[in-house]
């Protein structure tokens, strides 16, 4: 395991704090981290044939492009893209104990696994605690809301929105939300719906939690460094 990959984990841990608190990353810290970690990785060397190294670099760039497209569609934050970029420049090639798969790809695999665990946990909580609200959901949304959302009273969302984003307001249901809304924006949006008369204070609103992506990516990256691709062989 090289120094750059270890330092990248430390940088991601710091950035995770920003993401949890503000859902934003300091641009200067991100840019300087990418530059310094990239330079350190070049100094450390790769120990691979140039053609093999080129394949991994091209593959990592492909991953970054895909993640950037997803972020452009507002399905992920640009901070998540920055986190993956940090991993790509610090560990673009397999890091022992990984034999074939590079950390950027492994991180995404473990990221999906972690998010899936969160969704299944949410599913169980809804079945146990909020089953009585399920029958009022349109059938085509029922399963997905079970996995990704929870019911709250509208007035509770106004008073304490946190990072919970409403998926149904005024009789309209959706599976997407604006990831760039802050808690005051969420509160304002629900309050306006109440004031317009299309939503009552005690009406149930299904809200989904805006997971901070960087901490999950960080955990997935650490798992990738510790166990590599061993679970696939």
C-alpha positions in Angstrom: 0.0 0.0 0.0 1.6 3.3 -1.1 1.7 6.5 0.9 -0.5 8.5 -1.5 -3.4 6.0 -1.1 -3.2 6.3 2.7 -3.0 10.1 2.6 -6.0 10.1 0.3 -8.0 8.2 2.9 -7.1 10.9 5.5 -8.0 13.7 3.1 -11.4 12.0 2.3 -12.0 11.7 6.1 -11.5 15.5 6.5 -13.8 16.2 3.5 -16.4 13.9 4.9 -16.8 16.2 7.8 -17.5 19.1 5.5 -20.0 17.0 3.5 -21.9 15.9 6.6 -22.1 19.4 8.0 -22.6 21.5 4.9 -23.1 19.1 1.9 -20.4 21.1 0.2 -16.6 20.8 -0.1 -14.0 23.6 0.1 -12.9 23.9 -3.6 -9.3 25.0 -2.7 -8.8 22.0 -0.4 -10.1 19.7 -3.0 -8.0 21.1 -5.8 -4.8 21.2 -3.7 -5.4 17.7 -2.5 -5.8 16.4 -6.1 -2.7 18.1 -7.2 -0.5 17.1 -4.3 -1.7 13.5 -4.2 -1.2 13.2 -7.9 2.4 14.5 -7.7 3.1 12.2 -4.8 1.8 9.2 -6.7 4.0 10.1 -9.7 7.0 10.3 -7.4 6.2 7.0 -5.8 5.9 5.3 -9.2 3.6 2.6 -10.4 5.8 -0.5 -11.0 3.8 -1.5 -14.1 4.4 -1.8 -17.8 3.4 1.4 -19.5 0.8 -0.3 -21.6 -0.9 -1.8 -18.5 -0.7 1.5 -16.7 -2.3 3.2 -19.7 -5.2 0.8 -19.6 -5.8 1.5 -15.9 -5.5 5.3 -16.4 -8.0 5.2 -19.3 -10.4 3.1 -17.3 -10.2 5.5 -14.3 -10.9 8.5 -16.6 -13.9 6.6 -18.0 -15.2 6.1 -14.4 -14.7 9.8 -13.8 -16.6 10.7 -16.9 -19.5 8.4 -16.0 -19.7 9.9 -12.5 -19.5 13.4 -13.9 -22.5 12.7 -16.2 -24.5 11.4 -13.3 -23.6 14.5 -11.3 -24.6 16.7 -14.3 -28.0 15.0 -14.2 -28.2 16.0 -10.5 -28.3 12.4 -9.3 -25.0 12.9 -7.4 -23.2 15.9 -6.0 -20.1 17.3 -7.6 -18.4 16.6 -4.2 -18.8 12.9 -4.9 -17.0 13.4 -8.2 -14.2 15.2 -6.4 -13.9 12.3 -4.0 -13.6 9.8 -6.8 -11.1 12.1 -8.5 -8.9 12.0 -5.4 -9.0 8.2 -5.4 -8.2 8.1 -9.1 -5.0 10.2 -8.8 -3.8 8.6 -5.6 -4.5 5.0 -6.4 -5.2 4.5 -10.1 -3.8 1.0 -10.2 -4.5 -2.1 -8.0 -3.2 -1.7 -4.4 -2.4 -4.9 -2.5 -4.2 -7.0 -1.5 -6.1 -6.2 -4.6 -4.8 -8.2 -7.6 -6.7 -6.9 -10.6 -9.3 -4.3 -9.8 -8.2 -0.8 -9.1 -9.5 1.2 -6.0 -11.7 3.6 -8.0 -13.8 0.7 -9.4 -13.7 -1.2 -6.1 -14.8 1.9 -4.2 -17.9 2.3 -6.5 -18.7 -1.4 -5.9 -18.5 -1.1 -2.2 -20.4 2.2 -2.3 -23.3 0.5 -4.0 -23.2 -2.3 -1.4 -23.3 0.2 1.5 -26.1 2.2 -0.1 -28.1 -1.0 -0.7 -27.6 -1.9 3.0 -29.0 1.5 4.0 -32.0 1.1 1.7 -32.8 -2.4 3.0 -32.5 -1.1 6.6 -34.9 1.7 5.7 -37.3 -0.9 4.1 -37.3 -2.9 7.4 -38.0 0.3 9.5 -40.9 1.3 7.3 -42.4 -2.2 7.5 -42.1 -2.3 11.2 -43.0 1.3 12.2 -44.9 2.9 9.3 -46.9 0.1 7.7 -50.2 1.9 8.2 -49.1 4.7 5.8 -48.2 2.3 2.9 -51.7 1.7 1.7 -52.2 5.4 0.9 -49.2 5.4 -1.5 -49.8 4.9 -5.2 -48.9 1.2 -6.0 -46.2 2.2 -8.5 -44.3 4.2 -5.8 -44.9 1.9 -2.9 -41.8 -0.3 -3.1 -39.4 2.4 -4.0 -40.7 4.7 -1.2 -40.3 1.7 1.2 -36.6 1.6 0.2 -35.7 5.3 0.0 -38.2 7.4 2.1 -40.0 7.7 5.4 -43.3 9.4 6.3 -43.3 12.6 8.4 -46.0 15.1 9.2 -45.7 18.2 7.0 -45.4 20.6 10.0 -42.6 18.5 11.4 -40.7 18.9 8.1 -41.2 22.6 8.3 -40.0 22.9 11.8 -37.0 20.5 11.5 -36.3 19.6 7.9 -32.7 18.4 8.4 -31.5 16.9 5.1 -34.8 15.2 4.5 -36.2 16.0 1.0 -40.0 15.7 0.3 -41.0 13.4 -2.5 -44.7 14.1 -2.5 -46.4 17.5 -2.1 -49.9 18.6 -3.1 -50.8 15.2 -4.4 -47.8 14.9 -6.7 -45.4 12.0 -6.3 -41.8 11.8 -7.4 -38.7 9.7 -7.2 -36.3 12.7 -7.6 -35.4 15.8 -5.7 -33.2 18.8 -5.9 -30.0 17.8 -4.1 -28.9 21.4 -3.9 -31.6 22.5 -1.5 -30.5 23.4 2.0 -32.6 22.7 5.1 -34.1 26.3 5.1 -35.1 25.8 1.4 -36.8 22.5 2.2 -38.7 24.1 5.1 -39.7 27.0 2.9 -40.9 24.7 0.2 -43.2 22.7 2.5 -44.4 25.8 4.3 -45.5 27.3 1.0 -47.4 24.1 0.1 -49.2 24.4 3.5 -50.0 28.1 3.0 -51.3 27.5 -0.5 -53.9 25.1 0.9 -52.8 22.0 -1.1 -51.3 20.5 2.0 -52.4 20.3 5.6 -50.2 20.7 8.6 -50.8 17.1 9.7 -50.7 15.5 6.3 -48.1 12.8 5.7 -45.2 13.8 3.5 -42.8 11.1 2.4 -39.2 12.4 2.7 -35.9 10.8 1.6 -32.6 11.5 3.3 -30.0 13.2 1.3 -27.1 10.9 2.1 -23.7 12.7 2.2 -21.9 10.9 -0.5 -18.3 11.6 0.5 -18.4 9.7 3.9 -19.9 6.7 2.2 -17.2 6.9 -0.6 -14.6 7.2 2.1 -15.7 4.1 3.9 -16.0 2.2 0.6 -12.5 3.3 -0.3 -11.0 2.2 3.0 -12.7 -1.2 2.5 -11.2 -1.3 -1.0 -7.8 -0.7 0.5 -8.2 -3.3 3.2 -9.7 -6.2 1.4 -9.3 -5.3 -2.3 -10.9 -7.6 -4.8 -10.4 -10.7 -2.7 -14.2 -11.2 -2.3 -14.5 -11.7 -6.1 -11.9 -14.5 -6.3 
